[in-house]
């Protein structure tokens, strides 16, 4: 595994994280549950993705040596929302173009002891859990890193920003588990990664209200209704010509 020299972004990340603390304190009623369960790095933080603002709260609850996967194309988020991950220095992925560079950078980050935040669903297009993309499972096996499941509740109500009737945002931190190991090649390997991915989503589902658990709910009616949102919107998308960055993660 090659050693990566990542750009030194400590000062700008310190400023951004300070602003996050202030903004969440002003515009939300933030509650963090289970912070004592957070291990020391390296680890993969896997969370549900119901809002384009989700990376902000993950940075709020983790050490400063934190990075995350971000789609180079904003998807359903407003264009201005891409400025924050650019300033932070996120690992950019271009859907549909492979993912070698992004995966290697993320692996290197974990090998250097960092915390990698990732949203297994690969995008925010509904307020219920959806099936995972394979990137999270792949990274935890390659990076030999445990997974910390996190449930983000209520952040989708953040906008429009307001000082009165601020939304209650609850961050539920679960128990670390893993890492996992896969064996074999081809179809056998992919089936193992898929199973790991579903295990990750089940752990996240335990940290969410029943109505947000989608296909991972115990309620058959909720699982049935969730099918409408399970298709990956970027399944056939090819975003840009970036060398090896992309689709398998986000």
C-alpha positions as CSV (number, residue, x, y, z in Angstrom):
1,X,0.0,0.0,0.0
2,X,1.6,3.3,-1.1
3,X,2.0,6.1,1.5
4,X,0.0,9.1,0.6
5,X,1.0,12.7,1.5
6,X,-2.3,14.6,1.9
7,X,-2.4,18.4,1.6
8,X,-2.1,20.1,5.0
9,X,-5.6,21.6,5.6
10,X,-5.5,21.9,9.3
11,X,-6.1,25.7,9.6
12,X,-8.9,25.8,7.1
13,X,-10.6,22.8,8.6
14,X,-10.2,24.2,12.1
15,X,-12.0,27.4,10.9
16,X,-14.7,25.4,9.1
17,X,-15.3,23.2,12.1
18,X,-15.6,26.2,14.4
19,X,-18.2,27.7,12.1
20,X,-20.1,24.4,12.1
21,X,-20.2,24.4,15.9
22,X,-21.5,28.0,15.9
23,X,-24.1,27.4,13.1
24,X,-25.5,24.2,14.5
25,X,-25.7,25.8,17.9
26,X,-27.7,28.8,16.5
27,X,-29.9,27.1,14.0
28,X,-30.6,23.7,15.6
29,X,-31.4,22.0,18.9
30,X,-28.6,19.5,18.6
31,X,-28.5,16.3,20.6
32,X,-25.6,13.8,20.4
33,X,-26.3,10.3,21.8
34,X,-23.5,7.7,22.3
35,X,-20.4,9.9,21.7
36,X,-18.6,7.7,24.3
37,X,-18.8,4.8,21.7
38,X,-16.6,6.6,19.2
39,X,-13.3,4.7,18.8
40,X,-9.9,6.2,18.0
41,X,-9.1,6.3,14.3
42,X,-8.8,4.8,11.9
43,X,-12.4,3.9,11.3
44,X,-15.2,4.3,8.7
45,X,-18.1,6.3,9.8
46,X,-21.2,5.2,7.9
47,X,-24.4,7.2,8.1
48,X,-27.8,7.6,6.5
49,X,-28.0,10.3,3.8
50,X,-31.3,12.2,4.0
51,X,-29.9,15.7,3.5
52,X,-27.2,17.4,1.6
53,X,-26.0,18.9,4.9
54,X,-25.2,15.5,6.4
55,X,-21.4,15.9,6.1
56,X,-21.6,19.0,8.3
57,X,-22.9,17.1,11.4
58,X,-20.5,14.2,10.9
59,X,-17.6,16.7,11.0
60,X,-19.2,18.2,14.1
61,X,-19.0,14.9,16.0
62,X,-15.6,13.5,14.9
63,X,-12.0,14.5,15.4
64,X,-10.5,17.1,13.0
65,X,-8.6,14.4,11.1
66,X,-11.8,13.6,9.2
67,X,-12.5,13.4,5.6
68,X,-15.4,12.2,3.5
69,X,-16.5,11.1,0.1
70,X,-18.3,13.7,-2.0
71,X,-20.0,13.5,-5.4
72,X,-18.3,15.9,-7.9
73,X,-21.8,16.6,-9.3
74,X,-24.2,18.0,-6.8
75,X,-27.0,15.6,-7.6
76,X,-30.1,16.9,-5.7
77,X,-28.2,19.4,-3.6
78,X,-28.0,23.1,-4.6
79,X,-24.8,24.1,-6.4
80,X,-23.6,26.3,-3.6
81,X,-23.5,23.3,-1.3
82,X,-20.4,22.0,-3.2
83,X,-18.2,24.9,-1.9
84,X,-17.9,23.4,1.6
85,X,-16.5,20.0,0.5
86,X,-14.1,21.8,-1.9
87,X,-12.7,23.9,0.9
88,X,-12.5,20.9,3.2
89,X,-10.7,18.8,0.7
90,X,-13.1,15.9,0.3
91,X,-12.4,12.9,-1.9
92,X,-14.3,13.6,-5.1
93,X,-16.0,10.9,-7.0
94,X,-17.4,11.0,-10.5
95,X,-20.2,8.5,-10.9
96,X,-19.9,5.9,-13.6
97,X,-16.1,6.4,-14.3
98,X,-14.6,3.8,-12.0
99,X,-13.2,4.7,-8.6
100,X,-9.5,3.8,-8.5
101,X,-8.1,7.3,-7.5
102,X,-10.9,7.9,-4.9
103,X,-10.6,4.5,-3.4
104,X,-6.8,4.7,-3.2
105,X,-7.0,8.1,-1.5
106,X,-9.6,6.8,0.9
107,X,-7.5,3.8,1.7
108,X,-4.5,6.0,2.3
109,X,-6.5,8.2,4.6
110,X,-7.5,5.2,6.7
111,X,-3.9,3.8,6.7
112,X,-2.7,7.2,8.0
113,X,-5.1,6.8,11.0
114,X,-7.9,9.1,9.7
115,X,-11.6,8.9,10.1
116,X,-13.5,8.4,6.7
117,X,-17.1,9.5,6.6
118,X,-19.2,7.9,3.9
119,X,-22.9,7.5,3.0
120,X,-23.4,3.9,1.8
121,X,-26.6,4.9,-0.1
122,X,-24.6,7.0,-2.5
123,X,-26.8,10.1,-2.4
124,X,-29.7,11.9,-0.8
125,X,-32.9,11.6,-2.7
126,X,-35.4,10.4,0.0
127,X,-35.9,10.4,3.8
128,X,-35.8,6.6,4.1
129,X,-33.0,4.1,4.0
130,X,-32.2,2.6,0.6
131,X,-29.9,-0.2,-0.5
132,X,-26.1,0.5,-0.2
133,X,-23.6,1.0,-3.0
134,X,-20.6,-1.4,-2.7
135,X,-17.9,1.3,-1.8
136,X,-18.3,1.3,2.0
137,X,-18.0,-2.5,2.3
138,X,-15.0,-2.4,0.0
139,X,-13.2,0.3,1.9
140,X,-13.7,-1.4,5.3
141,X,-12.1,-4.6,3.9
142,X,-9.3,-2.9,2.1
143,X,-8.6,-0.4,4.9
144,X,-8.8,-3.1,7.7
145,X,-11.0,-0.5,9.6
146,X,-13.9,-0.9,11.9
147,X,-17.2,0.7,11.0
148,X,-19.1,3.2,13.3
149,X,-22.8,3.4,12.4
150,X,-24.5,6.7,12.8
151,X,-28.1,7.7,12.5
152,X,-28.9,11.3,11.6
153,X,-32.4,12.3,12.5
154,X,-34.1,15.6,11.7
155,X,-31.4,17.4,9.7
156,X,-33.6,17.5,6.6
157,X,-35.7,20.1,8.5
158,X,-32.8,22.5,8.8
159,X,-33.7,24.7,5.8
160,X,-34.9,27.3,5.6
161,X,-32.7,28.5,8.5
162,X,-34.6,30.0,11.4
163,X,-33.9,31.2,14.9
164,X,-37.5,30.5,16.2
165,X,-38.8,27.0,16.2
166,X,-35.4,25.5,15.5
167,X,-35.4,21.9,14.3
168,X,-34.4,19.2,16.7
169,X,-31.5,17.3,15.2
170,X,-30.4,14.1,16.9
171,X,-27.2,12.2,16.1
172,X,-27.3,8.6,17.3
173,X,-23.9,6.9,17.5
174,X,-24.0,3.1,17.5
175,X,-21.5,0.5,18.5
176,X,-18.4,0.0,16.3
177,X,-18.3,-3.4,14.5
178,X,-16.0,-5.1,12.0
179,X,-13.7,-4.9,10.1
180,X,-14.7,-7.5,7.6
181,X,-12.7,-9.8,5.3
182,X,-13.8,-11.1,2.0
183,X,-12.4,-14.1,0.1
184,X,-12.6,-15.4,-3.4
185,X,-13.0,-13.5,-6.6
186,X,-15.6,-12.2,-9.0
187,X,-19.2,-13.0,-8.2
188,X,-18.3,-14.7,-4.9
189,X,-16.5,-11.6,-3.7
190,X,-19.2,-9.3,-4.9
191,X,-21.9,-11.3,-3.0
192,X,-19.8,-11.0,0.2
193,X,-19.5,-7.2,-0.3
194,X,-23.2,-6.9,-0.9
195,X,-23.9,-8.8,2.4
196,X,-21.5,-6.6,4.3
197,X,-23.3,-3.6,2.8
198,X,-26.7,-4.8,4.0
199,X,-25.2,-5.5,7.5
200,X,-24.0,-1.9,7.6
201,X,-27.4,-0.6,6.7
202,X,-29.1,-2.8,9.3
203,X,-26.9,-1.3,11.9
204,X,-27.7,2.3,10.8
205,X,-31.4,1.4,10.7
206,X,-31.3,0.5,14.4
207,X,-30.4,4.1,15.1
208,X,-33.3,5.6,13.2
209,X,-37.1,5.9,13.8
210,X,-39.0,3.0,12.3
211,X,-40.6,5.2,9.7
212,X,-37.2,6.1,8.3
213,X,-35.8,2.6,8.0
214,X,-37.1,1.9,4.5
215,X,-36.3,-1.7,3.3
216,X,-34.7,-2.4,6.7
217,X,-37.9,-1.8,8.7
218,X,-39.6,-4.5,10.6
219,X,-42.9,-3.2,9.2
220,X,-43.9,-4.9,5.9
221,X,-45.9,-1.8,4.9
222,X,-42.9,0.4,5.3
223,X,-40.7,-2.0,3.4
224,X,-43.2,-2.2,0.5
225,X,-43.6,1.6,0.3
226,X,-39.8,2.0,0.3
227,X,-39.5,0.1,-3.0
228,X,-40.5,3.3,-4.9
229,X,-37.2,5.0,-3.8
230,X,-34.7,2.1,-4.1
231,X,-33.6,2.6,-7.7
232,X,-30.2,4.4,-7.8
233,X,-30.8,7.6,-9.8
234,X,-27.2,7.7,-11.3
235,X,-27.1,4.0,-12.3
236,X,-26.2,4.8,-15.9
237,X,-24.6,8.2,-15.4
238,X,-21.1,9.1,-16.5
239,X,-19.8,12.2,-14.9
240,X,-16.8,13.8,-16.4
241,X,-13.5,12.3,-17.4
242,X,-11.7,12.2,-14.1
243,X,-9.2,9.3,-14.0
244,X,-10.6,6.5,-11.9
245,X,-12.8,8.6,-9.6
246,X,-16.2,7.5,-8.8
247,X,-19.1,5.3,-9.3
248,X,-18.4,2.4,-6.9
249,X,-18.4,4.6,-3.9
250,X,-21.0,7.3,-4.4
